[in-house]
Amino acid sequence: MKMDFLDELLDELSRCVLEMEDDLIVQIAEEYASCEYDPLDGILVGLVKGMNQAAELYEQEEYFIPELLLCSETMYNTLDILKPLLPKQNIVFSFHHLNQIKKMA
């Protein structure tokens, strides 16, 4: 099955968080934002998924505290790009977002 561009960007956001790719993730996040994709999906399906994968590696003792800190720094730097694109009103999670979080668990 061929992945569409949105899925590719979300996977790259996750991978960059997991692999602590500070410079590349900024480029990917800017491209994601320029395509006007949902910033909440970018955060939940891209960034949070990468942090969840890092947490799994920590539990398996493949990652340690320094790696988790670098992953979180990468994620937070990217939040600076995506967070301002979120609607200003209170954010209500849709069923779509809840299903995405369930799939990541």
Summary of the structure (lengths in Angstrom):
residues: 105
radius of gyration: 13.5
end to end distance: 22.6
largest distance: 40.2
contacts: 304
relative contact order: 0.17
helix: 75%
strand: 0%
